[in-house]
Amino acid sequence: MVDCSAPIFAANVNTALLGGHHPPMPSYVVLIYLAAAMLFALSLKWLSTPRTARVGVLAGEIGMAAAIIATLFLPEVRHYQWILVAGLIGVIAAIPMALLVPMTAVPQQIAMFHAFGALAAALVGTAEYYAHGTALGTSTLIAIGFESLLGYLTFTGSIVAAGKLQELLPTAPMGYPLQNFVSIATLGASVIAGALVVVYPANALVFPIFIALCLLFGVLLIMPIGGGDMPTVIALLNSYAGLSASAMGFVINNKLLIIGGALEGSSGFILSMIMCKAMNRSFVNVLFGQVQAAKAQKADDIYGGNIKSVNAEEVAAILDGASRVVIVPGYGLAVAQAQHATGQLFQLLQARSVDVQFGIHPVAGRMPGHMNVLLAEADIPYDNLKEMDQINPEMENIDVAIVNGANDVVNPDARDNPNSPIAGMPIINVDKAGTVIVIKRSLSPGFAGIPNPLFAARNCLMYFSDGKKAMLDIIAELEKL
């Protein structure tokens, strides 16, 4: 996904501050904007596969740089000193975020990017209203209302999502009586307040109420949603931020914002739908945070007396006799920064003529493509990464399945237990392999908060260790054989 809202806002905030008069753009600016829009579209296309992802990122960067430079040459842009100050602040804030934020925190970072981009769009609409409210036409006021509604609710909603991912807020669904009624009533009140702004633009007191209701609705919308659904929620918030930026384009008469925001909005919505399908979750249930009534079994009832643990030496002996191995990475692998150690084990096994594949669940980790990026860092060939639908038919012929840090995405209850809270969610069927080795620090549950019967299965062995240390220890023992 390409978050266009915040960068394009930086390029156009000066235009918005000029007021309601937006003269026609010079032809050369229009041509550069057209080229930038084409690069944004190509960027999304190329980002759809790891093979062309680097080119896609570069295309997006070139398009954004061209858009910003072209905007600076608009004749109405005069106060470059403020643009320079804002640019320096952005650079100072961005460099530490790029260099210091660990890979495991990238989903939270993306959520905050959505928050800032959406807030930027909403503030532009707010500035336009207070500067020229009574002089603006009905269509422009409607665009401001739409832009502000999506912008402000995305701002608070994204902050809540980031807080849940960072576990600063409870990750469990936080339902309460009349939850949907309260949320819909708040949304309805927001729409009514926005309509009053359009009908009575001179009544400036209504607009702060409208903003407060939008901010409140963002919190009410995301708080009831569980941490396991946060990747889908982030994709949806990305869509809202894009649509807000697109509405901002109508407000300040900027066609590139309209195009870029529409691309972001549509891609985020499509991605959230794909993720709901991958998790077998109702899009409406995720959107409104409806909590399933099913209750999971107690961990003691499943694990009691059935857990079989192993050490590195025993795992190495098992791998020494294997011909086909599948490694299933999860969020625990990312936390342990075990991707490079995993790459070393992959190379060692391949050198011993072992067929090694990686099973990638669509929602493994905390954002789409999380595991693909981690494994690419370790120079693991893309051809060895198999999606869930590709690896599952092969699982019965696999000698050893190594699960490193994954939990809910390999929980057989999703497939076998209709009363499970995750019933129906597609999983990687590692339990059908000859031997399953699960690397985890403990028997703690995943984001769904439920026990995993896989850990007590007849063919499952638990290796309690840090994901990176476990891989390095297995490598050391395997090299002795």
C-alpha positions as CSV (number, residue, x, y, z in Angstrom):
1,M,0.0,0.0,0.0
2,V,1.2,3.5,-0.8
3,D,0.2,6.1,1.8
4,C,-0.2,9.2,-0.4
5,S,-2.1,11.4,1.9
6,A,0.6,12.8,4.2
7,P,3.3,13.5,1.5
8,I,0.8,15.0,-0.9
9,F,-0.5,17.1,1.9
10,A,3.0,18.4,2.5
11,A,3.2,19.4,-1.1
12,N,-0.2,21.2,-1.1
13,V,-0.7,22.6,2.4
14,N,0.6,26.0,1.2
15,T,-2.0,26.0,-1.6
16,A,-4.7,25.4,0.9
17,L,-3.5,28.2,3.2
18,L,-3.9,30.7,0.3
19,G,-7.7,30.6,0.8
20,G,-10.6,29.9,-1.5
21,H,-9.0,31.2,-4.7
22,H,-7.2,28.5,-6.5
23,P,-6.2,29.8,-10.0
24,P,-5.7,27.4,-12.9
25,M,-2.4,25.5,-12.8
26,P,0.3,26.1,-15.5
27,S,0.4,23.5,-18.2
28,Y,3.8,22.2,-17.2
29,V,2.5,21.5,-13.6
30,V,-0.5,19.7,-15.0
31,L,1.8,17.5,-17.1
32,I,4.1,16.7,-14.2
33,Y,1.1,15.9,-12.0
34,L,-0.2,13.5,-14.8
35,A,3.2,11.8,-14.9
36,A,3.2,11.5,-11.1
37,A,-0.3,10.0,-11.1
38,M,0.9,7.4,-13.7
39,L,3.9,6.6,-11.5
40,F,1.6,6.1,-8.4
41,A,-0.6,3.7,-10.4
42,L,2.4,1.8,-11.7
43,S,3.9,1.8,-8.2
44,L,0.8,0.0,-6.8
45,K,1.0,-2.5,-9.7
46,W,4.7,-3.3,-9.1
47,L,4.2,-3.5,-5.4
48,S,1.8,-6.4,-5.9
49,T,4.7,-8.9,-6.1
50,P,8.1,-9.1,-4.4
51,R,9.8,-9.5,-7.7
52,T,9.0,-5.9,-8.7
53,A,8.5,-4.4,-5.3
54,R,11.8,-2.4,-5.3
55,V,10.9,-0.8,-8.6
56,G,7.4,-0.1,-7.3
57,V,8.9,1.8,-4.3
58,L,11.2,3.7,-6.5
59,A,8.4,4.7,-8.9
60,G,6.3,6.0,-6.0
61,E,9.2,8.0,-4.6
62,I,10.0,9.6,-8.0
63,G,6.3,10.4,-8.5
64,M,6.1,12.0,-5.1
65,A,9.3,14.0,-5.5
66,A,8.0,15.3,-8.9
67,A,4.6,16.2,-7.4
68,I,6.2,18.2,-4.6
69,I,8.7,20.0,-6.8
70,A,5.9,20.9,-9.3
71,T,3.8,22.3,-6.5
72,L,6.6,24.6,-5.4
73,F,6.6,26.2,-8.8
74,L,2.9,27.1,-8.7
75,P,2.7,30.9,-9.2
76,E,0.6,31.4,-6.0
77,V,3.3,29.8,-3.8
78,R,5.3,32.6,-2.3
79,H,6.2,31.9,1.4
80,Y,8.9,29.3,0.9
81,Q,10.3,29.9,4.4
82,W,7.4,28.2,6.0
83,I,7.6,25.3,3.6
84,L,11.3,25.0,4.5
85,V,10.5,25.0,8.2
86,A,7.8,22.3,7.8
87,G,10.1,20.2,5.6
88,L,12.9,20.3,8.1
89,I,10.5,19.3,10.9
90,G,9.3,16.4,8.8
91,V,12.8,15.3,7.9
92,I,13.9,15.5,11.6
93,A,11.0,13.4,12.6
94,A,11.2,10.9,9.8
95,I,14.8,9.8,9.9
96,P,14.7,8.4,13.4
97,M,11.4,6.6,12.6
98,A,13.0,5.0,9.5
99,L,16.3,4.0,11.2
100,L,15.2,3.1,14.8
101,V,11.8,1.5,14.4
102,P,12.2,-2.3,14.4
103,M,10.5,-4.4,11.8
104,T,8.1,-5.8,14.4
105,A,6.8,-2.2,15.0
106,V,6.3,-1.4,11.4
107,P,2.5,-2.1,11.6
108,Q,2.2,0.5,14.4
109,Q,4.3,2.9,12.4
110,I,2.0,2.5,9.4
111,A,-1.0,3.1,11.6
112,M,0.6,6.4,12.8
113,F,1.3,7.4,9.2
114,H,-2.4,7.0,8.5
115,A,-3.2,9.0,11.5
116,F,-0.9,11.9,10.5
117,G,-2.0,11.8,6.8
118,A,-5.7,11.8,7.7
119,L,-5.2,14.6,10.3
120,A,-3.4,16.6,7.7
121,A,-6.3,16.3,5.2
122,A,-8.9,17.1,8.0
123,L,-6.9,20.2,9.1
124,V,-6.8,21.5,5.5
125,G,-10.6,21.2,5.3
126,T,-11.0,22.9,8.7
127,A,-8.7,25.8,7.5
128,E,-10.7,26.2,4.3
129,Y,-14.0,26.3,6.2
130,Y,-12.9,28.9,8.8
131,A,-11.2,31.0,6.2
132,H,-13.9,31.0,3.5
133,G,-16.9,29.1,5.0
134,T,-19.7,31.5,3.9
135,A,-18.1,32.1,0.5
136,L,-17.8,28.4,-0.4
137,G,-20.3,26.6,-2.6
138,T,-22.5,23.8,-1.4
139,S,-20.4,21.1,-3.2
140,T,-17.2,22.4,-1.7
141,L,-18.8,22.4,1.8
142,I,-20.0,18.8,1.3
143,A,-16.5,17.8,0.2
144,I,-15.1,19.5,3.4
145,G,-17.6,17.6,5.5
146,F,-16.7,14.3,3.9
147,E,-13.0,15.0,4.2
148,S,-13.2,16.1,7.8
149,L,-15.4,13.1,8.8
150,L,-13.0,10.5,7.4
151,G,-9.9,12.4,8.3
152,Y,-10.7,13.0,12.0
153,L,-12.2,9.5,12.6
154,T,-9.2,7.9,10.9
155,F,-6.9,10.0,13.1
156,T,-8.2,8.7,16.4
157,G,-9.0,5.3,15.0
158,S,-5.4,4.8,13.8
159,I,-4.0,5.9,17.2
160,V,-6.2,3.3,18.9
161,A,-5.1,0.7,16.4
162,A,-1.4,1.6,17.0
163,G,-2.0,1.4,20.7
164,K,-3.5,-2.1,20.5
165,L,-0.6,-3.3,18.3
166,Q,1.9,-1.9,20.7
167,E,-0.1,-3.4,23.5
168,L,-0.5,0.0,25.2
169,L,-4.2,-0.7,25.0
170,P,-5.9,-4.0,25.6
171,T,-5.7,-6.2,22.5
172,A,-8.8,-8.2,23.4
173,P,-12.1,-7.0,21.9
174,M,-13.6,-4.4,24.2
175,G,-17.4,-4.9,23.8
176,Y,-20.0,-3.2,25.9
177,P,-23.8,-3.1,26.1
178,L,-25.5,-1.3,23.1
179,Q,-22.1,-1.0,21.4
180,N,-23.4,-0.9,17.9
181,F,-26.2,1.5,18.8
182,V,-23.8,3.9,20.5
183,S,-21.4,3.8,17.5
184,I,-24.2,4.3,14.9
185,A,-25.8,7.0,17.0
186,T,-22.5,8.9,17.2
187,L,-22.0,8.5,13.4
188,G,-25.5,9.7,12.8
189,A,-24.9,12.7,15.0
190,S,-21.7,13.4,13.1
191,V,-23.5,13.3,9.8
192,I,-26.3,15.6,11.1
193,A,-23.7,18.1,12.4
194,G,-21.9,18.0,9.0
195,A,-25.2,18.6,7.2
196,L,-25.8,21.6,9.4
197,V,-22.4,23.0,8.5
198,V,-23.3,22.7,4.8
199,V,-26.8,24.3,5.3
200,Y,-25.7,27.0,7.8
201,P,-22.0,27.7,7.1
202,A,-22.2,31.0,8.9
203,N,-22.8,29.2,12.2
204,A,-19.2,28.5,13.1
205,L,-20.1,26.9,16.5
206,V,-21.4,23.8,14.8
207,F,-18.1,22.8,13.2
208,P,-16.2,22.2,16.5
209,I,-19.1,19.9,17.6
210,F,-18.8,18.1,14.3
211,I,-15.1,17.6,14.8
212,A,-15.5,16.3,18.3
213,L,-18.1,13.8,17.2
214,C,-15.9,12.6,14.3
215,L,-13.0,12.1,16.7
216,L,-15.2,10.2,19.2
217,F,-16.5,8.0,16.5
218,G,-13.0,7.0,15.5
219,V,-12.4,5.7,19.0
220,L,-15.7,3.9,19.3
221,L,-15.2,2.3,15.9
222,I,-11.8,0.7,16.7
223,M,-11.8,0.1,20.5
224,P,-14.2,-2.9,20.3
225,I,-12.1,-4.7,17.6
226,G,-9.6,-7.3,18.8
227,G,-5.9,-7.3,18.1
228,G,-6.2,-10.2,15.8
229,D,-8.2,-8.1,13.4
230,M,-5.8,-5.1,13.5
231,P,-4.1,-5.9,10.2
232,T,-7.5,-5.7,8.5
233,V,-8.4,-2.6,10.4
234,I,-5.1,-0.9,9.3
235,A,-5.9,-1.7,5.7
236,L,-9.3,-0.2,6.1
237,L,-8.0,2.9,7.8
238,N,-5.6,3.3,5.0
239,S,-8.6,3.4,2.7
240,Y,-10.3,6.1,4.8
241,A,-7.1,8.2,4.8
242,G,-7.0,8.0,1.0
243,L,-10.6,8.9,0.5
244,S,-10.1,11.9,2.9
245,A,-7.1,13.0,0.8
246,S,-9.2,12.6,-2.4
247,A,-11.9,14.8,-0.9
248,M,-9.2,17.3,0.0
249,G,-8.3,17.4,-3.7
250,F,-11.9,18.5,-4.6
251,V,-11.7,21.2,-1.9
252,I,-8.5,22.8,-3.0
253,N,-8.9,22.0,-6.7
254,N,-5.9,19.6,-7.0
255,K,-6.4,16.7,-9.4
256,L,-3.3,14.8,-8.3
257,L,-4.7,14.6,-4.8
258,I,-8.0,13.3,-6.2
259,I,-6.2,10.6,-8.2
260,G,-3.7,9.7,-5.5
261,G,-6.3,9.6,-2.8
262,A,-8.6,7.5,-4.9
263,L,-5.8,5.0,-5.6
264,E,-5.0,4.7,-1.9
265,G,-8.7,4.5,-0.9
266,S,-9.5,1.7,-3.4
267,S,-6.3,-0.3,-2.8
268,G,-6.8,-0.2,1.0
269,F,-10.4,-1.3,0.7
270,I,-9.6,-4.1,-1.7
271,L,-6.8,-5.3,0.6
272,S,-9.1,-5.3,3.7
273,M,-11.6,-7.4,1.8
274,I,-8.9,-9.9,0.7
275,M,-7.7,-10.2,4.3
276,C,-11.2,-10.8,5.6
277,K,-11.5,-13.6,3.1
278,A,-8.2,-15.0,4.2
279,M,-9.3,-15.0,7.8
280,N,-12.9,-16.2,7.0
281,R,-14.1,-13.1,8.8
282,S,-17.2,-11.1,8.0
283,F,-16.2,-7.6,6.8
284,V,-19.2,-6.1,8.6
285,N,-18.2,-7.9,11.9
286,V,-14.6,-6.6,11.7
287,L,-15.9,-3.1,10.8
288,F,-18.2,-2.9,13.8
289,G,-16.1,-5.0,16.2
290,Q,-18.7,-7.7,16.8
291,V,-17.3,-10.2,19.2
292,Q,-18.0,-13.9,18.6
293,A,-19.9,-15.6,21.4
294,A,-18.0,-18.9,21.2
295,K,-15.6,-19.7,24.1
296,A,-12.4,-21.5,23.8
297,Q,-11.4,-24.5,25.9
298,K,-9.2,-24.0,28.9
299,A,-5.5,-24.5,28.3
300,D,-5.1,-27.0,31.1
301,D,-7.8,-29.3,29.6
302,I,-5.8,-29.4,26.3
303,Y,-2.2,-29.3,27.4
304,G,-2.3,-31.3,30.7
305,G,0.1,-34.2,30.4
306,N,0.3,-34.0,26.6
307,I,3.2,-31.6,26.0
308,K,6.4,-33.2,24.7
309,S,9.5,-31.0,24.7
310,V,12.7,-31.4,22.8
311,N,16.1,-29.7,22.7
312,A,18.4,-28.6,19.8
313,E,20.2,-31.9,19.7
314,E,17.0,-33.9,19.3
315,V,15.7,-31.5,16.6
316,A,18.9,-31.7,14.7
317,A,18.7,-35.5,14.7
318,I,15.1,-35.3,13.3
319,L,16.2,-32.9,10.6
320,D,19.2,-35.2,9.7
321,G,16.8,-37.9,8.6
322,A,14.3,-35.6,6.7
323,S,14.1,-35.1,3.0
324,R,11.3,-32.5,2.9
325,V,11.0,-29.7,5.4
326,V,8.5,-26.8,5.7
327,I,9.2,-23.8,7.9
328,V,6.2,-21.7,8.9
329,P,7.3,-18.2,10.3
330,G,5.1,-16.1,12.6
331,Y,5.2,-12.9,14.6
332,G,7.5,-14.6,17.2
333,L,10.2,-15.0,14.6
334,A,9.9,-11.3,13.8
335,V,10.2,-10.4,17.5
336,A,13.2,-12.6,17.9
337,Q,14.8,-11.2,14.8
338,A,15.4,-14.8,13.7
339,Q,15.1,-14.3,9.9
340,H,18.9,-14.4,9.3
341,A,19.3,-17.5,11.5
342,T,16.4,-19.0,9.6
343,G,18.2,-18.2,6.4
344,Q,21.3,-20.0,7.7
345,L,19.3,-23.1,8.5
346,F,17.7,-23.0,5.1
347,Q,21.1,-22.9,3.4
348,L,22.5,-25.7,5.6
349,L,19.6,-28.0,4.9
350,Q,19.7,-27.3,1.2
351,A,23.4,-28.1,1.2
352,R,22.4,-31.5,2.6
353,S,20.0,-32.0,-0.3
354,V,16.9,-31.3,1.8
355,D,13.9,-29.8,0.0
356,V,13.1,-26.7,2.2
357,Q,10.0,-24.6,1.6
358,F,8.4,-21.8,3.6
359,G,4.6,-21.8,4.3
360,I,3.3,-18.2,4.4
361,H,-0.1,-17.5,5.8
362,P,-1.8,-14.4,4.4
363,V,-2.1,-12.7,7.9
364,A,1.0,-14.1,9.6
365,G,2.7,-11.4,11.6
366,R,0.8,-8.1,12.0
367,M,0.5,-6.9,8.4
368,P,0.2,-8.3,4.9
369,G,3.6,-9.4,3.6
370,H,5.3,-9.1,7.0
371,M,6.9,-12.6,6.7
372,N,7.8,-12.1,3.0
373,V,9.8,-9.0,3.9
374,L,11.6,-10.6,6.8
375,L,12.6,-13.6,4.8
376,A,13.7,-11.4,1.9
377,E,16.1,-9.7,4.3
378,A,17.7,-13.1,4.8
379,D,18.1,-13.6,1.0
380,I,15.7,-16.6,1.0
381,P,14.6,-17.1,-2.7
382,Y,11.1,-16.0,-3.5
383,D,10.5,-19.3,-5.3
384,N,10.8,-21.1,-1.9
385,L,8.0,-19.0,-0.3
386,K,4.7,-20.8,-0.7
387,E,1.3,-19.3,0.0
388,M,-1.1,-21.2,2.2
389,D,-3.1,-22.6,-0.7
390,Q,0.1,-23.8,-2.3
391,I,1.7,-25.5,0.7
392,N,-1.4,-27.1,2.3
393,P,-1.9,-29.8,-0.5
394,E,1.8,-30.8,0.1
395,M,1.7,-31.0,3.9
396,E,0.8,-34.7,4.2
397,N,4.1,-35.5,2.2
398,I,6.2,-33.3,4.5
399,D,8.6,-35.0,6.8
400,V,9.1,-32.1,9.3
401,A,7.2,-28.9,9.7
402,I,9.0,-26.2,11.8
403,V,6.7,-23.6,13.3
404,N,8.7,-20.6,14.5
405,G,6.6,-18.1,16.5
406,A,3.3,-18.7,14.7
407,N,0.2,-19.6,16.7
408,D,-3.3,-18.9,15.5
409,V,-2.5,-19.4,11.8
410,V,-1.6,-23.1,12.6
411,N,-4.3,-23.8,15.1
412,P,-6.3,-26.9,14.0
413,D,-9.3,-25.7,16.0
414,A,-10.0,-23.2,13.3
415,R,-10.5,-26.2,10.9
416,D,-11.9,-28.9,13.3
417,N,-13.8,-27.2,16.1
418,P,-17.0,-25.3,15.0
419,N,-17.3,-23.8,18.5
420,S,-13.9,-22.2,18.4
421,P,-13.7,-18.4,18.3
422,I,-11.5,-18.7,15.2
423,A,-13.7,-21.4,13.6
424,G,-13.5,-21.3,9.8
425,M,-10.3,-19.3,9.6
426,P,-8.1,-20.9,6.9
427,I,-4.8,-22.2,8.5
428,I,-1.6,-23.9,7.4
429,N,-2.2,-27.6,8.1
430,V,1.1,-28.3,9.7
431,D,-0.5,-30.9,11.9
432,K,-0.7,-33.2,8.9
433,A,3.1,-33.3,8.5
434,G,5.0,-36.3,9.8
435,T,6.6,-34.4,12.6
436,V,5.8,-30.9,13.8
437,I,8.4,-28.9,15.8
438,V,7.0,-25.7,17.4
439,I,9.5,-23.1,18.6
440,K,8.0,-20.8,21.2
441,R,9.1,-19.3,24.5
442,S,6.1,-20.7,26.3
443,L,2.6,-22.0,25.8
444,S,1.2,-18.5,25.8
445,P,-1.7,-18.0,23.4
446,G,-1.5,-15.9,20.2
447,F,-3.4,-12.7,19.4
448,A,-6.7,-14.7,19.5
449,G,-6.1,-15.4,23.1
450,I,-7.0,-19.1,22.9
451,P,-5.0,-22.4,23.5
452,N,-3.7,-24.4,20.5
453,P,-4.4,-28.1,20.4
454,L,-1.5,-28.5,18.0
455,F,0.9,-28.2,20.9
456,A,-0.6,-31.4,22.5
457,A,-0.9,-33.4,19.2
458,R,0.7,-36.8,19.0
459,N,3.2,-35.7,16.3
460,C,4.1,-32.3,17.8
461,L,7.2,-31.5,19.7
462,M,7.7,-28.3,21.6
463,Y,11.1,-26.5,21.6
464,F,10.8,-23.8,24.3
465,S,13.3,-21.1,23.4
466,D,13.8,-17.7,21.8
467,G,13.2,-18.1,18.0
468,K,16.7,-16.9,17.0
469,K,18.6,-18.8,19.7
470,A,16.7,-22.0,18.8
471,M,17.7,-21.7,15.1
472,L,21.3,-21.0,15.9
473,D,21.5,-23.9,18.4
474,I,19.9,-26.3,15.8
475,I,22.4,-25.2,13.2
476,A,25.3,-25.8,15.6
477,E,24.0,-29.4,16.4
478,L,23.2,-30.1,12.8
479,E,26.8,-29.2,11.8
480,K,28.1,-31.9,14.1
481,L,26.2,-34.6,12.3
